Amino acid sequence: ELFTGNLLLVMGWADRKIATVALLRNWGVAYVGNLAGAVAMAVLAYWSGYMDLGSGAVGATAIKIAAAKVELDFTTAFVRGLLCNTLVCLAVWLCFAAHDVIGKIFAILFPITAFVALGFEHSIANMFFIPAGMLAAGNVVPVTLGNMAGGGLFVAGTYYLVYLRPHS
């Protein structure tokens, strides 16, 4: 299930065939599942050494892409997301209309190519690109380990030693 395609379920909701709670549950599960899958793929790409290809050029590009995405102002990001998912949902709609596999491929090819070529923003793709850029920057792992040591060892560990450990 792709969250952005599932936004078409609004048609069933508007026709009262899908309850609001069911619609929101579908979107929530799809969104969280897409996030988990995208982050997992970014981590696997990082662990595979993919970012080191081309003497580190892939990692440098990942950092540039992620930085460009997070630097967009709200309005620009919103409009690019609107235009992107208009094309994504058009691709889904056209795919439903196709009768065979080759028709489905051609149905999605042009709208998806257009949103990528035009630089529109796709929330689920960004769930991959931004963590991939963060991993390529090389500071996510040491910062996470530092956060774990700071919170778990320095704060929780100290409070445990002072207040909770069994006294003899």
MILO-556229 format. One record per atom (N, C-alpha, C): x, y, z. Coordinates in Angstrom, 3 decimals, always signed. Atoms other than C-alpha are relative to their C-alpha. Layout:
REM residues N
      east     north        up
         X         Y         Z
...
REM end
This chain:
REM residues 168
      east     north        up
    +0.839    -1.180    +0.000
    +0.000    +0.000    +0.000
    +0.879    +1.236    +0.000
    -0.727    -1.259    +0.044
    +1.336    +3.392    -0.925
    -0.940    +1.103    +0.482
    +0.833    -1.035    -0.600
    -0.020    +6.228    +1.214
    -0.544    +0.976    -1.041
    +0.423    -1.031    +0.948
    -0.121    +8.714    -1.666
    -1.075    -0.503    -0.957
    +1.055    +0.572    +0.842
    -2.193    +6.383    -3.850
    -1.283    -0.239    +0.781
    +1.171    +0.245    -0.842
    -4.494    +5.553    -0.948
    -0.813    +1.257    +0.272
    +0.780    -1.228    -0.156
    -5.551    +9.193    -0.844
    -1.207    +0.006    -0.939
    +1.156    +0.136    +0.890
    -7.881    +8.208    -3.689
    -1.208    -0.614    +0.711
    +1.120    +0.564    -0.765
    -9.996    +6.448    -1.042
    -1.015    +1.062    +0.403
    +0.950    -1.089    -0.267
   -11.605    +9.856    -0.540
    -1.269    -0.196    -0.827
    +1.196    +0.245    +0.825
   -13.935    +8.829    -3.387
    -0.972    -0.931    +0.719
    +0.857    +0.932    -0.743
   -15.255    +5.882    -1.338
    -0.573    +0.631    +1.254
    +0.469    -0.704    -1.196
   -15.483    +8.054    +1.761
    -1.112    +0.989    -0.372
    +1.003    -0.980    +0.428
   -17.394   +10.783    -0.125
    -1.299    -0.687    -0.397
    +1.181    +0.775    +0.397
   -19.765    +8.100    -1.430
    -0.560    -0.803    +1.177
    +0.425    +0.653    -1.245
   -20.188    +6.869    +2.174
    +0.155    -1.517    -0.028
    -0.306    +1.440    +0.026
   -18.763    +3.434    +1.367
    +1.137    -0.322    +0.955
    -1.099    +0.156    -0.953
   -15.825    +3.990    +3.730
    -0.247    +0.974    +1.145
    +0.188    -0.855    -1.186
   -16.236    +5.298    +7.278
    +1.237    +0.863    +0.219
    -1.109    -0.919    -0.271
   -14.092    +8.210    +8.383
    +1.103    -0.683    +0.799
    -0.990    +0.695    -0.835
   -12.378    +6.079   +11.043
    +0.798    -0.997    -0.838
    -0.689    +0.972    +0.862
   -11.563    +3.370    +8.477
    +0.953    +0.706    -0.969
    -0.838    -0.773    +0.916
   -10.200    +5.971    +6.058
    +1.260    +0.481    +0.709
    -1.136    -0.524    -0.758
    -7.980    +7.570    +8.690
    +0.925    -1.121    +0.472
    -0.812    +1.151    -0.407
    -6.820    +4.152    +9.953
    +0.831    -0.500    -1.179
    -0.719    +0.424    +1.195
    -5.883    +3.141    +6.397
    +1.163    +0.937    -0.289
    -1.058    -0.981    +0.263
    -3.932    +6.346    +5.869
    +1.105    -0.086    +1.047
    -0.999    +0.066    -1.073
    -2.206    +6.073    +9.250
    +0.893    -1.217    -0.117
    -0.784    +1.241    +0.135
    -1.149    +2.452    +8.771
    +0.898    +0.067    -1.237
    -0.802    -0.105    +1.227
    +0.005    +3.100    +5.206
    +1.150    +0.985    +0.184
    -1.037    -1.027    -0.189
    +1.923    +6.241    +6.207
    +1.133    -0.523    +0.882
    -1.015    +0.531    -0.920
    +3.703    +4.591    +9.140
    +0.756    -1.155    -0.657
    -0.659    +1.106    +0.705
    +4.404    +1.468    +7.070
    +0.940    +0.497    -1.082
    -0.861    -0.595    +1.029
    +5.776    +3.571    +4.213
    +1.235    +0.633    +0.620
    -1.132    -0.619    -0.691
    +7.961    +5.497    +6.663
    +1.000    -1.068    +0.448
    -0.882    +1.078    -0.462
    +9.335    +2.286    +8.184
    +0.763    -0.621    -1.167
    -0.658    +0.586    +1.163
   +10.055    +0.822    +4.752
    +1.028    +0.925    -0.623
    -0.925    -0.968    +0.607
   +11.684    +3.998    +3.439
    +1.260    +0.163    +0.838
    -1.167    -0.144    -0.875
   +13.936    +4.414    +6.463
    +0.833    -1.279    -0.026
    -0.733    +1.270    +0.079
   +14.834    +0.707    +6.362
    +0.814    -0.075    -1.303
    -0.730    +0.009    +1.272
   +15.792    +1.057    +2.686
    +1.181    +0.963    +0.030
    -1.111    -0.958    -0.116
   +17.914    +4.132    +3.457
    +1.135    -0.600    +0.829
    -1.012    +0.640    -0.845
   +19.711    +2.223    +6.221
    +0.702    -1.119    -0.768
    -0.613    +1.082    +0.782
   +20.258    -0.803    +3.965
    +0.906    +0.545    -1.094
    -0.843    -0.623    +1.030
   +21.579    +1.442    +1.180
    +1.298    +0.494    +0.623
    -1.184    -0.497    -0.701
   +23.961    +3.023    +3.678
    +0.924    -1.160    +0.368
    -0.810    +1.153    -0.418
   +25.143    -0.336    +5.078
    +0.616    -0.725    -1.192
    -0.512    +0.705    +1.176
   +25.638    -1.684    +1.549
    +1.246    +0.652    -0.586
    -1.130    -0.739    +0.565
   +28.343    +0.885    +0.862
    -0.384    +0.808    -1.221
    +0.520    -0.718    +1.166
   +26.163    +2.446    -1.820
    +0.426    +1.461    -0.010
    -0.341    -1.425    -0.080
   +26.959    +5.952    -0.583
    +1.457    +0.269    -0.369
    -1.423    -0.164    +0.311
   +30.684    +5.357    -1.198
    +0.307    -0.141    -1.487
    -0.241    +0.170    +1.434
   +30.248    +4.646    -4.917
    +0.441    +1.307    -0.642
    -0.482    -1.190    +0.703
   +31.953    +7.024    -7.321
    +0.867    +0.862    +0.890
    -0.878    -0.714    -0.940
   +34.535    +7.942    -4.687
    -0.798    +0.933    +0.915
    +0.832    -0.774    -0.917
   +31.737    +9.191    -2.412
    -0.970    +0.948    -0.682
    +0.890    -0.914    +0.726
   +29.843   +11.049    -5.160
    -1.470    -0.303    +0.275
    +1.401    +0.354    -0.279
   +26.619    +9.112    -4.451
    -0.410    +0.572    +1.354
    +0.294    -0.554    -1.321
   +26.765   +10.095    -0.774
    -0.101    +1.513    -0.028
    +0.038    -1.465    +0.106
   +27.538   +13.715    -1.643
    -1.289    +0.459    -0.666
    +1.261    -0.335    +0.677
   +24.558   +13.774    -4.002
    -1.182    -0.211    +0.927
    +1.079    +0.257    -0.961
   +22.323   +12.227    -1.324
    -0.115    +1.136    +1.001
    +0.005    -1.123    -0.950
   +23.339   +14.995    +1.070
    -0.591    +1.242    -0.657
    +0.531    -1.175    +0.713
   +22.599   +17.685    -1.544
    -1.509    -0.101    -0.209
    +1.446    +0.195    +0.218
   +19.187   +16.194    -2.349
    -0.758    +0.223    +1.306
    +0.674    -0.139    -1.296
   +18.228   +15.930    +1.329
    -0.007    +1.453    +0.453
    -0.081    -1.408    -0.419
   +19.428   +19.477    +2.053
    -0.967    +0.859    -0.801
    +0.912    -0.784    +0.838
   +17.473   +20.887    -0.890
    -1.452    -0.226    +0.412
    +1.375    +0.310    -0.380
   +14.305   +19.127    +0.271
    -0.387    +0.655    +1.327
    +0.351    -0.558    -1.308
   +14.463   +20.307    +3.880
    +0.090    +1.524    +0.022
    -0.095    -1.454    +0.062
   +15.272   +23.886    +2.845
    -1.191    +0.668    -0.696
    +1.174    -0.590    +0.659
   +12.000   +24.352    +0.925
    -0.891    +0.682    +1.029
    +0.956    -0.643    -0.892
    +9.615   +26.834    +2.483
    -1.334    -0.751    -0.081
    +1.258    +0.744    -0.118
    +6.157   +25.589    +3.484
    -0.834    +0.066    -1.279
    +0.865    -0.162    +1.178
    +4.263   +27.019    +0.500
    +0.560    -0.743    -1.204
    -0.620    +0.683    +1.138
    +6.727   +25.726    -2.088
    -0.127    -1.509    +0.153
    +0.104    +1.442    -0.242
    +6.798   +22.266    -0.496
    -1.446    -0.468    -0.189
    +1.414    +0.362    +0.126
    +2.978   +22.203    -0.301
    -0.420    -0.070    -1.467
    +0.422    -0.038    +1.415
    +2.468   +23.202    -3.950
    +0.697    -1.109    -0.793
    -0.692    +1.101    +0.690
    +5.129   +20.756    -5.158
    -0.593    -1.349    +0.381
    +0.667    +1.227    -0.426
    +3.445   +18.029    -3.098
    -1.359    -0.158    -0.665
    +1.307    +0.006    +0.671
    +0.049   +18.969    -4.537
    +0.152    -0.436    -1.458
    -0.208    +0.338    +1.411
    +1.353   +18.814    -8.112
    +0.488    -1.431    -0.161
    -0.511    +1.364    +0.062
    +3.227   +15.593    -7.427
    -1.126    -1.016    +0.133
    +1.002    +1.037    -0.216
    +0.291   +13.691    -6.020
    -1.166    +0.091    -0.970
    +0.953    -0.050    +1.106
    -2.004   +14.973    -8.735
    +0.462    -0.956    -1.096
    -0.538    +0.898    +1.028
    +0.287   +13.150   -11.159
    +0.033    -1.453    +0.475
    -0.026    +1.369    -0.530
    +0.687   +10.096    -8.887
    -1.391    -0.618    -0.067
    +1.369    +0.540    +0.008
    -3.082    +9.682    -8.504
    -0.544    -0.132    -1.421
    +0.347    +0.158    +1.412
    -3.542   +10.270   -12.228
    +0.582    -1.312    -0.526
    -0.631    +1.257    +0.420
    -1.089    +7.403   -12.789
    -0.777    -1.207    +0.531
    +0.786    +1.099    -0.582
    -3.066    +5.165   -10.405
    -1.316    -0.150    -0.756
    +1.287    +0.008    +0.702
    -6.333    +6.122   -12.101
    +0.152    -0.588    -1.403
    -0.248    +0.522    +1.352
    -4.913    +5.453   -15.574
    +0.342    -1.484    +0.035
    -0.360    +1.414    -0.149
    -3.499    +2.142   -14.358
    -1.258    -0.862    +0.167
    +1.261    +0.731    -0.165
    -6.985    +1.044   -13.265
    -0.733    -0.148    -1.335
    +0.701    +0.031    +1.288
    -8.252    +1.856   -16.748
    +0.657    -0.941    -0.998
    -0.711    +0.879    +0.937
    -5.604    -0.276   -18.477
    -0.452    -1.446    +0.175
    +0.497    +1.378    -0.027
    -6.505    -3.841   -19.362
    +1.094    -1.048    +0.048
    -1.080    +0.978    -0.028
    -3.088    -5.483   -19.552
    +1.245    +0.638    +0.620
    -1.200    -0.465    -0.695
    +0.374    -5.200   -18.003
    +0.697    +1.117    -0.772
    -0.685    -1.030    +0.784
    +1.925    -3.210   -20.844
    -0.782    +1.319    +0.040
    +0.832    -1.194    -0.112
    -0.998    -0.785   -20.695
    +0.185    +0.677    +1.347
    -0.215    -0.540    -1.345
    -0.493    -0.380   -16.940
    +1.371    +0.682    +0.089
    -1.345    -0.589    -0.011
    +3.225    +0.285   -17.451
    -0.016    +1.354    -0.703
    +0.058    -1.275    +0.721
    +2.557    +2.948   -20.064
    -0.878    +1.026    +0.716
    +0.891    -0.913    -0.717
    -0.234    +4.408   -17.926
    +0.741    +0.748    +1.113
    -0.707    -0.653    -1.102
    +2.116    +5.116   -15.023
    +1.287    +0.687    -0.448
    -1.302    -0.500    +0.437
    +5.248    +5.893   -17.037
    +0.055    +1.519    -0.133
    -0.080    -1.430    +0.289
    +4.455    +9.432   -18.172
    -0.308    +0.890    +1.214
    +0.230    -0.856    -1.175
    +2.861   +10.898   -15.017
    +1.128    -0.082    +1.036
    -1.066    +0.156    -0.988
    +5.576    +9.457   -12.761
    +1.291    +0.645    -0.502
    -1.172    -0.646    +0.587
    +8.364   +10.536   -15.120
    -0.129    +1.512    +0.090
    +0.225    -1.450    -0.050
    +6.816   +14.011   -15.217
    +0.252    +0.547    +1.402
    -0.186    -0.565    -1.336
    +6.727   +14.478   -11.431
    +1.461    -0.056    +0.432
    -1.421    +0.072    -0.333
   +10.326   +13.309   -11.075
    +0.779    +1.058    -0.775
    -0.732    -0.945    +0.849
   +11.597   +15.407   -14.013
    -0.272    +1.448    +0.396
    +0.363    -1.366    -0.367
    +9.754   +18.511   -12.780
    +0.419    +0.366    +1.424
    -0.483    -0.287    -1.347
   +11.173   +18.194    -9.272
    -1.096    +0.168    +1.033
    +1.072    -0.081    -0.977
    +7.842   +17.827    -7.498
    +0.358    -0.856    +1.217
    -0.330    +0.644    -1.266
    +7.838   +16.541    -3.918
    -0.979    -1.113    +0.334
    +0.783    +1.186    -0.350
    +6.614   +13.055    -2.941
    +0.356    -0.383    +1.435
    -0.263    +0.211    -1.428
    +6.256   +12.487    +0.813
    +0.712    -1.324    +0.268
    -0.586    +1.307    -0.280
    +7.147    +8.803    +0.692
    +1.418    -0.083    -0.564
    -1.366    -0.043    +0.535
   +10.148    +9.328    -1.586
    +0.897    +0.801    +0.930
    -0.787    -0.821    -0.919
   +11.298   +12.054    +0.805
    +0.324    -0.751    +1.288
    -0.278    +0.821    -1.177
   +11.040    +9.530    +3.648
    +1.255    -0.846    -0.212
    -1.256    +0.678    +0.315
   +13.923    +7.778    +1.855
    +1.132    +1.007    -0.168
    -1.079    -0.923    +0.363
   +15.913   +10.722    +0.496
    +0.574    +0.751    +1.199
    -0.497    -0.793    -1.124
   +16.129   +12.725    +3.723
    +0.813    -0.863    +0.972
    -0.862    +0.849    -0.837
   +17.304    +9.828    +5.958
    +1.272    -0.470    -0.730
    -1.197    +0.411    +0.746
   +19.672    +8.682    +3.182
    +1.044    +1.105    +0.035
    -0.925    -1.127    -0.077
   +21.207   +12.151    +3.111
    +0.585    +0.160    +1.391
    -0.483    -0.091    -1.376
   +21.449   +12.189    +6.887
    +1.049    -1.071    +0.280
    -0.961    +1.074    -0.196
   +23.210    +8.829    +6.884
    +1.288    +0.265    -0.771
    -1.180    -0.290    +0.816
   +25.533    +9.904    +4.071
    +0.848    +1.092    +0.633
    -0.747    -1.068    -0.656
   +26.485   +12.995    +6.066
    +0.893    -0.560    +1.099
    -0.874    +0.700    -0.932
   +27.948   +10.515    +8.549
    -0.164    +0.377    +1.446
    +0.087    -0.364    -1.410
   +26.726   +12.107   +11.737
    -1.182    -0.620    +0.718
    +1.186    +0.552    -0.660
   +23.469   +10.265   +12.401
    +0.380    -1.103    +0.980
    -0.365    +1.111    -0.882
   +25.093    +7.150   +13.874
    +0.735    +0.503    +1.241
    -0.665    -0.459    -1.220
   +27.564    +8.922   +16.192
    -0.886    +0.894    +0.873
    +0.891    -0.847    -0.790
   +24.944   +11.482   +17.228
    -1.026    -0.858    +0.739
    +0.943    +0.905    -0.655
   +22.426    +8.703   +17.960
    +0.667    -0.709    +1.167
    -0.724    +0.658    -1.087
   +25.047    +6.837   +20.008
    +0.266    +0.980    +1.140
    -0.203    -1.022    -1.020
   +25.854   +10.077   +21.829
    -1.277    +0.300    +0.762
    +1.298    -0.208    -0.651
   +22.146   +10.646   +22.520
    -0.306    -1.146    +0.957
    +0.255    +1.169    -0.848
   +21.871    +7.112   +23.881
    +0.859    +0.057    +1.264
    -0.896    -0.096    -1.160
   +24.891    +7.616   +26.154
    -0.435    +1.134    +0.925
    +0.404    -1.146    -0.810
   +23.700   +11.052   +27.306
    -1.262    -0.274    +0.794
    +1.276    +0.241    -0.681
   +20.126   +10.043   +28.097
    -0.009    -1.264    +0.825
    +0.062    +1.295    -0.673
   +20.577    +6.399   +28.991
    +1.028    -0.175    +1.090
    -1.072    +0.206    -0.963
   +23.914    +6.440   +30.771
    +0.109    +1.161    +0.985
    -0.247    -1.140    -0.880
   +24.434    +9.950   +32.112
    -1.215    +0.358    +0.856
    +1.172    -0.412    -0.772
   +20.856   +10.806   +33.118
    -0.655    -1.198    +0.680
    +0.702    +1.141    -0.600
   +19.015    +7.488   +33.607
    +0.931    -0.809    +0.898
    -0.955    +0.772    -0.805
   +22.131    +5.691   +34.868
    +0.324    +0.687    +1.317
    -0.303    -0.751    -1.220
   +22.987    +8.432   +37.354
    -1.181    -0.028    +0.968
    +1.178    +0.032    -0.874
   +19.428    +8.606   +38.685
    -0.224    -1.391    +0.578
    +0.125    +1.364    -0.514
   +19.352    +4.816   +38.981
    +0.973    -0.208    +1.164
    -1.004    +0.192    -1.051
   +22.601    +4.811   +40.971
    -0.332    +0.776    +1.264
    +0.272    -0.841    -1.150
   +21.490    +7.632   +43.245
    -1.283    -0.407    +0.724
    +1.315    +0.183    -0.613
   +17.825    +6.744   +43.822
    -0.579    -1.413    -0.039
    +0.735    +1.262    +0.175
   +16.850    +3.259   +42.640
    +0.789    -1.260    +0.281
    -0.745    +1.251    -0.177
   +19.682    +0.770   +43.034
    -0.176    -0.508    +1.407
    +0.150    +0.575    -1.348
   +19.366    -1.611   +45.899
    +1.210    +0.383    +0.877
    -1.071    -0.387    -0.938
   +21.356    -0.405   +48.904
    +0.304    -1.170    +0.915
    -0.361    +1.133    -0.876
   +23.286    -2.870   +50.986
    +0.021    +0.387    +1.440
REM end
